[in-house]
Amino acid sequence: MHCSFLPGILGFYHDCDWIWSLPTSAELPSLGRYLLLFAATNILEAPLYFLFFRKWTPTLVLNLASHPFLIFLLQPLLARAKISTGTGLLFMESMAIMIEVLVLIYFYKKGRLQAWSASILANLWSWNVGIYLMVLYYGI
């Protein structure tokens, strides 16, 4: 099974059977590692949100609304339920999209189509690049 939804684009193509068999980690990241993950997510998603909204600030606000919840609350719950890393990541990405769409619609007053399109594309992009960076970092 492949872990990239955009196989072959920019060379992001890797066989990721490992991600579907490893359990979700119950270990919370250190503050330094969390801030690095948070910064990387913002850096990866900012250009896509900028294309949709011509502003940089929604990226930070959207990730502040979703990221801490996903990492510090949802990830430990998924680990406790013995969900695989791949399934956990898919579920967490889906939750991120839903949270971000709600913030875009109700806080930023964006239309549903624009909110869903922007959030799905930004999160698919950060998912693909994030998996690729994990492969490079861990040498998997």
N, C-alpha and C positions, 0 to 999 in steps of 0.2 A: 504494500500500500504506500502511496505517496502522500507526504504531509503538506504539499503545496497545492493551493487551489489554482495557482497560475503557473503550471509547470512549464519550464523552458524560458519564461520571460526573464530576461537579464541573467540567464543561467541559474535561476533558482529552481533547481530540480534535485531532489534527493530522496532516496528510499528511506522512509521513516517508520518502518515496522516497530522500532523500539519505542516510539512515543505512544503507541496504542497498548503496549504491554506493561510499561512502568506504572507503578501506582502514583497518584498525585501526592506530592510532598506535603507532609503535615508541618514541616519546619518553616517558620516564617523567616523572611529575609531580614538581614541586619538593616539598620537604618540607612547605612551607606549604600548597600546593594539595592534597597528599595528605591532610594532617590535616583540611582543610576537607571533602574528599570523605568521609573516614572519619566525621567528626562528623555530616555531613548524613545519611549512611546510618544511623547510630545513632539520630539524632533521628527519622527517618522510620519506622524499623522498631520502635522501642521501644514505642509504644502498642499495636501488634498483638501483640508478644510478651508485653506485660503482660496483655493480655486473656486469653491462653492460660495464663500461668504465675503471674500475680499477683506478679511480681518484675520488677525493672528490670535486674538484673545479667546475665541470660542474653543480652541484646542485645549488650552489650559483649564478653562472652566469645565469642559466636558470630562476631561480626565480626572479633575478633582472630584467630580460627581460620581465617577464610576470606579476608578482605579483602587482607592483605599478599601472600598467595600468588597471588591473582587478579591484582592490579595489578603486582607486581614480577616475577613469574615467568611466569604464563600469558599476560598481555597481550603482552609482547615475543615470546613463542613464536608467538602468533597473528599478530602483525604480520610476523614472519619468514616465515610460511606464506602471507602475502598474503590473509588472511581479511578480509572486509568488516567494517566497524564493527558493523553490525546482527547479522551471524552471530556475530561475536566476543562481543558483549554477551549474546546468547542463550546461547552456550556458557558464558560466565563466570557468568551468573546460574544456569544449571543446575548448574554445579560448586559455586557458593555454597550452593545448596539441599542438594545431596548432603553437603557438608562439615558444614553446620549440622545436618542430620538425624542424622548420625553422632554429633556432639557431644551433641545432645539425648538420643539413645537411650543412649549409653554413658557419658557424663559426668553428665548430669542425670537419668538413669534414667526418661525419659519414654516413653510408649507410642509405637509406630510411627505410628498414625493421628494422634495429637496432634502428634508431631514433624513429620511430613510436612505436615499442614494448616497449622501455624504458620509453618513455613519458606516454603512456597509462597506463602501470603498475604502475609507480610512482604516477600518478595522481589518479588512482583508489584506490590505497592504502591510500593516504592522504585523499581522499574523505571519505572512509569508516571509518578510524580511527578518522578523524575530526568530522564526524557526531556522532560517538560513544562518543567522548569527550564532544561534545555539550550536548548530552543526560545526561551524568554524571554531567556536570557542572550546567546545568539549571534544572536538575531533571524532564525532560519532559518525 
